[in-house]
Amino acid sequence: MQKIKKEDVKQEVFDLYDDYAHNRIERREFLQKLSTYAVGGITVAALTSFLMPDYVGSMQTTTGDPRLKSEYVYYESPKGGGKMKALLSMPVDAKMKLGGIVVVHENRGLNPYIEDVGRRAALAGFISLAPDALTPLGGYPGNDDQGRELQSKRDSNEMLEDFIAGYEYLKGLKDCNSKVGVVGFCFGGWIANMMAVRISDLSAAVPFYGGQPKSEDVAKINAPLLLHYAGLDTRVNEGWPAYEAALKEQKKEYSAYIYPNVNHGFHNDTTPRYDKPAAELAWKRTIDFFNEKLK
């Protein structure tokens, strides 16, 4: 398979993948349009392979990390999907109760990247819960294409209920200090925003490139917000000015960062949209924020 360098790929290819990844175009149309950029000896197959996630070579943690206690648990979501599966992670040497973080996946279920993020949060000194909204449909199927297809069959508001129930489950654990925040990515960013709207005692919310709530709902937000946006993500960013105006009008506590010249999904280190400097800076800001709000 040809080796493609990120710098040799036009921005339009990343925009096209974004349309495909968010179900705005079907796979056949995606491949047809992608063929336009298969030039100079680069094949469609090579471009497709380049754009897809690499879960083997990208993990920052391991499932058997001796510093962590990490296991799958189940909790009830009576207003959502019923019995939900989640990855629960915490440091093994915790000497006191820990702040909790709900980690919310993208629009494809609990894939290895999000499990890895959950473990990273635990290594930073928190107890994390990463639910799988695909549990009622059999769980994450092992690849993102099928995961997106399954998730599109679920109602987004029912999935919101699943993550709210996850918050309640995490908050009630004996190892949790009852201060619980949320971090979410893409679809999970929208969930993080909506959990801030719905949960009056949420301690902190960190949406990464997430869709915004309605302006009239901003008054309901009590949690401090840390918002991360990608500079090239025109689709999500078009909703930011109205959201920011409502946050200012309602005098809400928030900080927002727009990372220049990076794509939607820049934190996801398993795809070529990943931008290491921006991802590391955003994650440092996230952990610093949680250290301030959850301890």
C-alpha positions, 0 to 999 in steps of 0.5 A: 500500500502506498505511503501517503503524507498528510501534507500532500493531501488537500484540505478538500479530502479531509472535508470530504471525509468529514461529510462521510464520517458524519453520514452526510454522504453515503460510502459510494458517493464518498468513494466516487468523489474521493477518486477526483483526488486520486492523482499522481499515482495515488489510488482511491484505495490508498487514500481510503486507507490513509483516512481510516483510523489506525487503532493498532499503532496509536494507543497511548495507554494499554489495557493491562496498565498496572497503574490502573484498575480498568474494567467493563461495568453495567448500569441502568438507563431507564429513560434511555437504552436500558442496561448500558455497558461502560469502561470504568477506569481509576488509578490503583493507588488512589488514597482518597475519593476521586473526581469523576469524568464521563467520557463520551464517544463520537458518533460510532460507539465506544471504540479503542480511541475513546477507551484510551481517552478514558484510561488517560483520564484515570492516569491523570488522577480521576475515576472515568466512565466511558459508556457505549451508547451502542449497547442496546444494539449489541455494542461497538461492532469492532469497526467505525463504519459499522459503528456509525451505521448502528449509532444512526439507528438510535435516537440522540435524545435517548442516548443523552439519557444514557450518558446522564444515567452514566453521570448518576452511576459514576457520582454514586460510586464509593470511590467518587467524591461526588464531583463529576464532569464530562468530556466529549468529542464530536457527537460527544461534544454535543452530549457534553453541552447538553449534559450541562443544560440538563444536569444542574449539579454537573461540576464541569463540561468540556466539549471538543468540537461539539454541537451547541445547545439552543440559545434559550437553553443556555440559562439552564447551564450551571457547570463551568465550560471549557470549549475546544474548537477546530479552526477548519471546522466550519460546520460546527463553528458556525454555531459558536457565535450565537452560543457565545453570545448567549453564554455572555448574556447569561453571565456563564463561566466559560473559556473557549479556544479555537485551534487554528489550521486544524480539522474537526477530530484533531484530538483523535490520534488514530486518524490523519486529522490528528494534530499533535500540538493542538491535541496535547495543548487541549488535553493539558487544558482539559486536565488542568480544568478538571483538576480545578473543578473536580477536586 
